[in-house]
Amino acid sequence: MVIAPHEDDETIACAGIIRKALEKGQKVKLVLVTNGDYNGSHRSRERLIKTINAMAELGLSREHIIYFGYGDGTVLAPAYKAADQDEIFHSRDGNSATYGFADDPEILIGDCHYEIFNKHADYTRRNILADFTTVLWIEMPGEIYLPSPMESHRDHSTTALFFMEALHNVIFGFSTFTAAYTSAL
């Protein structure tokens, strides 16, 4: 499993890992945490299409992409630090809930929260952590690649912090689950 804060992080940091895993016949899942809307919602669609095309070049189909759809640049860090688990944050573009592109014929990927719970997720700490935890429970990956919590980019470091908290939840919820994770992004 590759966890990428933004569309393109997976290609920059893990393209070789993804290709080698696929060549070995291993299952690969890509988790895209933010929606790429920092410079406008229209950019979300463009960035996701580029990621889908890049992954197709490596042999990873869109069915193996998990799209969280949280706001880019202004949601993850404040949500992680929030004292109120249900405080709603807004993206720079004004969005406050996840969205996907399940009906877009070029993309056909919905946001993960909607796919699982049949409703879009408000941008809250509770929902972000729930999405990470749920995906880990469902997928139970053997290897996980993600950014370092020491990275200077807030979305990158906060992605790692949310992931580590979710992994803690999963490990203590399912004692038979073990995974090796690497800060590769």
N, C-alpha and C positions, 0 to 999 in steps of 0.2 A: 504494500500500500504506500502510495506517495501522497503526502498531504501538502498542498500548495496554497499559500495564502492568496496569491493572485494568479490569474491566467497568465502564463508564460514562465512562472517560477519552476514549474515541473519540467519544462523543456530545457531551461537554462541549467538547472541543477541535476536533473535525473534522467535525461534522455537516454544516456548510455545504460543506466541501470534498468530502465523500463525495457529497452530493446533486448538486452541480454536475458532478462527474466522471461520475456515472451519467447525468445529463441529456445530457451530451455523448457518451454511448455508450462511455465508457472503462471498462476492466476495473478493478474495485476489489477488493482483498483486505484483510480486517481480521485482524490477528494479536493475540490476547489472550494475554498472557504469564502472568499469575497466575490462580489459580482462584477468588479471592474468599473464601477460607476463613478469613480473619483472625478473624472472629467465629463460626466454626464451619463445618463441612463443609456443613451444611444451607443456609447462605447462598450457597455456590457455585452451586447449582442455581437459586436465586431470582435471583441477579445475572445469570447467563447467560441466563435466560428474558427478563429485562428488556432485556438487550442485543439479543437476537434480535428482540424486538418493536420496539425503537427503530430498529434497522437496517431492518426490514421497512417501517416508516413512511417511511424514506428511499429505499426501493427496492432495498436490498441483501439478498439471500436468505442463508439459513444456509449454503448451499453455498460461500459466499465468506468464511466465517469460519474462521480457523485458530486452534485452541485449544491452547495449550501445556500449561496446567494445573499450573504450578508454585505452590508455597506462597506465600500472600499475606503480605507484611510481614516475614517472618523468614528467607527463603531466598536471594533474589537477591544482596543485598549481601554476606553472609558467603561465599556460593559464589564470587562474583566475586573476592574477596580471598584465597580458599583457596590455600595452597601445594600441597596435595594435590588434584589434579584430580578424584579419585574419592571425596573425603570426602563422606559423605551428610549432608545437612541435613534438619531437621524443621520442618514448619510449626507455627504456634502451636496448631493443632488436632491435632498429632501425626502428620500424614501425612509420608511420606518418599519418595513416588513419585507421578508424574503419574496422573491419572485423567480420564476423560471421561464423556460421557453419550450414547454412541452408541445404547444400548438404551432410552433414555428417550424415549417418543413425543412429548413436548413439546419436546425439544431436538434429538435425533438428530445430535449432534456428539461425536465421540470426541477423545481427546487426540492431538495431532499425532504425537508420538513413536510411539505405538502404531499409528496409521494407517500410518506409513511403515516402521517396523522390527518390527512385530508384537510389541512388548513395551512395557510402561510404563517410563518413565525414572525412575531414582532421582534425587533432588534433588541433583545434583552439578554442579560447574562444567563438566566435560566434556560432560555431556548438555545443559545449557542452551545452551552455545555451539554444540554440534552441531545443536540444533534451529533456532537462528537461522540458522546457515550453510546448513543443508539447505533451509530455506524460501526463503532468498535464491537459492540455486542453482536450485531448482525454478521459482520464480515469476519471477525476473529482472525485478523491477518497474522502471519508468521513473521514477517519483516515489515518495518515501517520506516519510511524516510520522511523527515520533516525539518523545518528550520531549527536553528539553535535558539534557546531562550535568551542567549546573550547577544543576538543580532541587534543592530542599531535601528533597523526599521521596525516601527511599533507593530505593524500588522504581522510581521514575521515572528518577532519574539512573543507576542501575545498568542499567536496560533500555537506555538510550542507550549505555552503555559496552559491554555485551554486543553490541549491534547493530553498533557501530563496529568491534569486533574481528572479528565475523563478516563484515562488509563487506570488511574488509582481507583476510580469508581468501579470499573469493570473487573479489575483484579480482585477487589474485595467482594464483589458481587458474584463472581465466578472463579473460584479458587483453582480451577483446572486450566485457566487461560494464561498462557505465557507468550510473550512476544519479544523479539529483539528490535529495538528501534535505534535509528541512527539520525543524528542531526546532519543532514546532507544539503539542505537548502540554504 
